[in-house]
Amino acid sequence: MKTNNENIDIIKRELLRNAMCSLIDQMGLAMVRTSYSPLVRDLFDFTCGFTDAEGNYIAQGLLNPMGDAMKRGLHFMKEDW
């Protein structure tokens, strides 16, 4: 789904951006609170974020950057299916 950026006003865009960032931070906190692994719980060795169906990043959290792992993973999954 593609949208034209000119159709979204600045206030709606910022509200959506802040909401997505807040959700991603909540995902990270849930990972830390529920993790049994010291790599996740103590070292924060994970990442959270939103991608579209093609693996392009929409938003990511404050923890580790996502890199292009999701795009590569989706590429290999599509080949297997």
N, C-alpha and C positions, 0 to 999 in steps of 0.2 A: 504494500500500500504506500503510494507516494503522495505526499502533500506539498503544496506550494507554500514556502515560508512566508510569502507576502499575505497569505490568507489568515495567518495566526498573529494576533497582536502581541505586543511585548509582554503585557501583564499575564496573559494566558500561558505564554511560553515559559516565563519565569516560574509561575505556579506549578506547571507540569514538571519542570526541571527540578525544583525543590522537592516536590512530592516523590519523584523517582529517586533522587539522592537519599532522601529520608528512608524510603523502603529498602534501598540497598544497604544502608548503614544498619537498619534493623535486622536484615538477613545476616550481616556480619556478626552482630551481637548475639543472635540466636546460635550461630555456629560456635562461637567461643563458649557460650554458657552450656551448651549441650554436648560438647566434644569430650571424648574420652582420650583422644590423642594429645600428647604434649606438644606435638608439632603445630597443631591447630590452636590449642588452648593457651600455650605459653609463648610461642614464636609467631603466631598469626600467619602461618604458612598456607594461606588460601586467598582466594579473591572472590568477589561478588560483583555482579553486574547484569545488565539487560542487553540482549542482542535481538536483532530481527531474524527472520527465517533464513537469511543468507549468511548469518554470522557477523554482520556489521554491528559495531558497538553503538548502542543508544545512550547508555550511561554506565559508569562504573563507580565503585566505592572508593573510600579513602585508603584502603589497604593496598596490597600489591597490585600493580597494573596487570591488566589481563593479557596483554600481548595479542597474538593472533591465534591462540590455542583453540578458541571456539570455532573460528572459521575453518581451520585445518581439520578439526574433529568432525564438523559437519560435512566437509568434503569427503572424508574417508567413509563416513556413514552412508552418504548418498551412493558411493560406489558399490558398497556391499548390498544395498537394498535393490 
